[in-house]
Amino acid sequence: MNRKGIRPIHCLILLPLLLVGCWDRQELNHLAIISALGIEQAQDGKITVFTQEINPRTLKGGRNGGRRVKGGGGGKTLLRSETGETVPDALFKLQKKVGRRLFWGHTMLVVFGERAVRQGIQPQIDFLIRHPQMRLRANVFISEDPGAILGIQAPVESTAARTIRNMVDLRRRKAMDINQLAQMMAGDAQTAIIPYIQPVDKTIPYIHGSAILKKGKWVGKLNQEITEGVLWHRNEMKNGVISLKIPEGRRDIGIRVVNSQVDMIPKIEQGEWRMTVRIHAEDDIEVNETDLSMRNPRFVRMVEEAAEKEIYTLAQKMLQKVQHDLKADILGFAETFHRRYPREWEQVKDRWDQVFPRVKVKVQVKVDVERVGMTNRPAGLPMEKVKKK
């Protein structure tokens, strides 16, 4: 063993190991930070891309990070667009016009135009999945005018993308991201449901129902009511509010869905495909405009029965639209049958579009009121006018 200590040659070998750093670091003032991307089909068949870029004048880069600059001028975001043969071609042309490198690490939103969806968005999804910087958790939407959506100057949030993302979190649905959309398009039914968004004015985007895709192409649009029916069946209902009419009450009762569970039970019997959908919801009473005391279990049961009827009726409307009109299985029936009956599924998978409309669906709804609020009786109503029995 050499006892003479570390030789100079050893120091030269070890020295590079001490010179660590961020080899791929990119300075903020060299980047065009893209918060949202829009993709639309141009009139001549080419692809138009829209980018919502964080306005660098509203940021202070370098050592001071991303603080606001007073008097920066202009809006919080910049809208750019370019047209090309494909999405990467259009973005390449756009990059040549931008003095900074396009950076996609903070992209929160991808908005597809309705014309692009009608032509098919599988190539665009392939590009987004392959892009090394693209965030696969970026939320996906469809709009009649992606440029108008991305051009919104949000009055409260830093960008329209953040405003829309917050709206999804507060609404009655889960967000759809790039990765989930790709999985749905490649699933057994090859269908997808995507939130449809449109601007109310220049500062407010609004989620207005959903668009339905089959094999990457547009097949129809659902209004907000039918969309909620789909969310019930997909076990994606959250933070829902239902207004109910009670036969013995003078006015309405409002309940909030705090928890829900959906079980789908497939069955194939004598060549007939059946699906039982069991919906169980736990609700809280948020407002009682009736004269009924919720201390009486009979009145509580009335509320539960009214909620069950409301959800059941909504389910029937939804099934008529989705199963019989659009014939698009966005309910997960294909995957459920595939898991339970893999052999039978192999025989029908290539003609599921014809089998799905013929599936016999039975909907069962159970609602439990968990809490009636801080008071059992209607607030502000004299005791002698409150019905207790």
Secondary structure as UniProt FT lines:
FT   HELIX           8..18
FT   TURN            23..24
FT   HELIX           28..30
FT   STRAND          31..41
FT   TURN            43..44
FT   STRAND          47..54
FT   HELIX           56..58
FT   STRAND          59..60
FT   HELIX           62..64
FT   TURN            65..66
FT   STRAND          67..68
FT   TURN            70..71
FT   STRAND          77..84
FT   HELIX           87..97
FT   STRAND          101..103
FT   TURN            105..106
FT   STRAND          109..113
FT   HELIX           114..119
FT   HELIX           122..130
FT   TURN            136..137
FT   STRAND          139..143
FT   HELIX           146..150
FT   HELIX           160..170
FT   TURN            171..172
FT   HELIX           178..185
FT   STRAND          191..199
FT   STRAND          205..214
FT   TURN            215..216
FT   STRAND          217..222
FT   HELIX           224..233
FT   TURN            234..235
FT   STRAND          241..245
FT   TURN            247..248
FT   STRAND          252..269
FT   TURN            270..271
FT   STRAND          272..288
FT   TURN            294..295
FT   HELIX           297..319
FT   HELIX           320..326
FT   HELIX           333..340
FT   HELIX           342..348
FT   HELIX           349..351
FT   HELIX           352..355
FT   HELIX           356..358
FT   STRAND          360..371
FT   TURN            379..380
FT   HELIX           383..385
//
